[in-house]
Amino acid sequence: MHFAFKWKHRDGSTIEFARGNWNSDDPEKTEWLKTQCAVSQPRSVIPVAIRFWLQQHCELIEFSGVSYRD
C-alpha cells in the first residue's frame, strides 16, 4: 500500500508526497523538500524538518491510500 498526501501552503502553492517523492508547484519548495530528504538522518518518510514546516505553514487537503499490484 502506498499513501499520497497533498497540502496547501498559506501562499497558495501546493505540496505533494506520493510514491516516496516530494513535489510542489513552486520549484523552490520542491528543491527544499528534496534537499531536506537528502540530509535527513535517519532516513524517514517525512523528515522532522519537513513535518514541522508542514504543521506550521500548510493545511492537509488530500489524503489517499493506494494499493498497487506488483
C-alpha positions in Angstrom: 0.0 0.0 0.0 1.2 3.5 -0.9 0.0 6.7 0.6 -0.4 10.1 -1.2 -0.7 13.4 0.6 -1.4 16.9 -0.6 -1.1 20.1 1.4 -1.9 23.7 0.6 0.7 26.3 1.7 -0.5 29.6 3.1 0.9 31.3 0.0 -1.4 29.2 -2.2 1.1 26.7 -3.6 0.6 23.0 -3.2 2.9 20.3 -1.9 2.5 16.6 -2.7 4.1 13.4 -1.4 3.4 10.3 -3.3 5.3 7.1 -4.0 8.2 8.3 -2.0 8.6 11.6 -3.9 8.0 15.2 -3.0 6.8 17.8 -5.5 5.3 21.3 -5.4 4.0 23.7 -8.0 6.6 26.0 -6.5 10.1 24.9 -7.8 11.9 26.5 -4.8 9.8 24.4 -2.4 10.4 21.2 -4.4 14.1 21.8 -4.2 14.0 22.5 -0.5 11.9 19.4 0.1 14.3 17.2 -1.8 17.3 18.7 0.0 15.7 18.0 3.4 15.1 14.4 2.4 18.7 14.0 1.3 20.2 15.3 4.5 17.7 13.6 6.8 19.2 11.1 9.3 17.9 8.6 9.9 16.1 8.4 6.6 12.4 8.7 7.3 9.4 9.1 5.1 8.7 12.6 6.3 11.8 14.1 7.9 11.3 16.1 11.1 12.2 19.4 9.4 9.6 18.9 6.7 7.0 17.7 9.2 7.5 20.8 11.4 7.3 23.1 8.3 4.1 21.4 7.1 2.5 21.8 10.5 3.4 25.5 10.7 2.7 26.6 7.2 0.4 24.2 5.4 -3.0 22.5 5.6 -3.6 18.9 4.6 -6.1 19.0 1.8 -6.0 15.4 0.4 -5.0 12.0 1.6 -5.3 8.7 -0.1 -4.1 5.1 0.3 -3.5 3.4 -3.0 -2.9 -0.3 -3.4 -0.6 -1.2 -6.3 -0.2 -4.6 -7.7 3.4 -5.7 -8.5 
